[in-house]
């Protein structure tokens, strides 16, 4: 996809602050430090559109980025960082749930998972969220450059089997590998995302 414009359009701490212009949205969800903000920057060829931090759990709001004046890429709060107070974690969960149920503008979710990690109960809860809300999603294994291409594919296949998810890909921010595949999925989601569940579980 050719990026003509990519603008930060605001952050939301509650559902009343979500955009109401009806443009389609594709959101990015994942554990803290999985690289959501960096991946968004990579997709739109900007270094600092989405703010990155060395501190896990830094993103505490829902951040909206307007692309080509046509649709939003949405950076959701990272979760699972143990040092964040319980009250804050509960607030993030409530914010995520309100976003997932806020309306029909959400056309798909890119679920980011660090390919080096072993799934935990919290990751399976994320899967239950996505399937329970019947949200089309793609499982994106980030940091694939930490392995050789063949090993990353093998690791991705194993993790996808563990999650029982058929729609998945690997992604390397450093090498830009997987970027074109993810853009194709996003383009399909914003055009046809309401017609089929790309992340069908089972």
N, C-alpha and C positions, 0 to 999 in steps of 0.2 A: 504494500500500500504506500502511495506517495503521501508524505506528510507535508501539507501546506501550512498548517498552523497547529500549535499545541499550547494551550493556555491553562494556567491554574485558575479555576473558577470558584474556589472556596472550600472551606472545611465545615463539617457538620458534627455537632455533639449530640444532636437529637433529631428525630425524624422530621420535625417541623422545618428543619433547615435544609432538607434534601431539595435538589432542583425540582421545579414543577413545570418545566418547559416541554416535557414529553419526549425529549431526545432519548434514543436507546442507550443503555449502559452495559458495559462489560466490567466486572469487578475482579480484583485480585485478592485472594485470601491465603493465609498461611501462617505458620509459626513465626515468632519473632526471629529476626536474623536470617530469614530464608532468602531475602534479597528482592522483596516486592518492589520497592522504590527504584532500585538499580535496574531491575528488569523493565519497568515502565520507561525509564530514561533511555534504555537501550532501544526499546521498540520505536520511540519517537525521535531518536537521534538527538537527544538533548542531554547535557551532562547534569543539569541542576533543576530540571522541571519538578520532579518529585524529590523532596529533601531526604537525603540519606543520613544515617547516623551510625557511629560505632557502638552506640548503646542500644542493646536489644530492648524492644518494648517502647521505643521512642514515639512511634506513630500511635496516637491515642484518639484520633478523630477519623472520620470518613472524609477523604480528600478527593475532590472531583477535578478532572482534567478534560477540557473540551478539545476534541481533536477534529480539525478541518471544519469546525463549526457545525458538525453533523452528529457526533456521538461523544459519550463520556467514557474515559477509562477511570476506574474508581479504585483508589488505594484504601483497603480496609485495615483496621488496626491489627497488628500482629498479636498473637496470643501464645500462651504457654511459657512466658518468662517468669521463672520462680521468684525473682526478687521484687516483682511488682506486687504492691499490697493487694490483699484479697478483695477489698472493696473496689479497687480499680479494675481488677480482672472481671469481677461481676458486672461492672459498668460496661466494659467492652463487650461482654457476651450479650447484654441487653441491647446495646447499640447495634451489634451485628444482626441479632434476631429481628430488630425493628427494620433494619435495612432490607433483609431478605424478604420480609413480608409487607413492604411499604407500597408495592404496586407492580404494574406490569412493564415498567421501563427496563428492568433488569433482564437482559437477554442471554447472559451466560456468565459463568465464573471460571476464571483460571485458578485452579487450586495448586499452589506452589508447595513443593516438598523437596527438601535437601536430599539429593540422591545418596549421600553418604550416611544418612540416618536410618535407624530402625524404627518402624512405626510403633507408636505408643497408644494407649487408650484414648488420649486426647485427639490423636489423628483419626482414629476410627469414629470418634464423636463428630468430627468435622464431616466425615463421609456420611454419617447418619443425618446431619443437618442438610447437606446438599441433596441427598436422595429423598429425605423426608419432605423438604420444601419443593421437590420436583424441579430443581433448578438445573438447566443444561450446564454441564461443566466439562472441563478438560483438566486432567492431572498432568502437571508440568514439573518434571524433575530438574531442579536447578543445580548449578555448580557441576555440570556434567564434565567440565574440563579437568576436574580432579582425577578422572579416569581416562584411559584410552577410549577411543570411539567405540570399539567393540565391547569393552568391559562395561562402558556406560549403558549400552543397549541391553546387554545381558542383565545388568543390575536393574535397569528400568523394567524389563519384562518380569523379573522376579517380584519387584515391589507392586507392579500392576496386578499380578496374580494374587498377591497377599491382600490387596484392597478389592479384588474382584472388579476391577475397572478396565474397560476395553479401550477407552479413548484417552491416550496418553502420549507424551513426547518428552524428549530430553531437551535441555536448553543450557547454553553457555553464554553468559553475558560477556565474558572476556573474548571469546572467539566469534560471537554472534551466531553460533550454530543453533538452529531451531527457530530463529527469528521469523523467517519466511513462513514456516509451517504454522506458527502461532498467529501470524497476521491473517493467514488464510482462514483459520478457525474463527478469529474475531470477525472478519468480514462476513462469513457465513452466519455467525450468531446474530449480528445486528440486522441481517436481512431476513433470516429464516429461523432464528433462535427459538421463537415461540412455537414453531411447527414440529420440532422434534427434540428429543433429549439426547444430546451428544454424549453425555456422561452416564448413560444408562448402566445401572448397577445390576450385576448378575451374570 
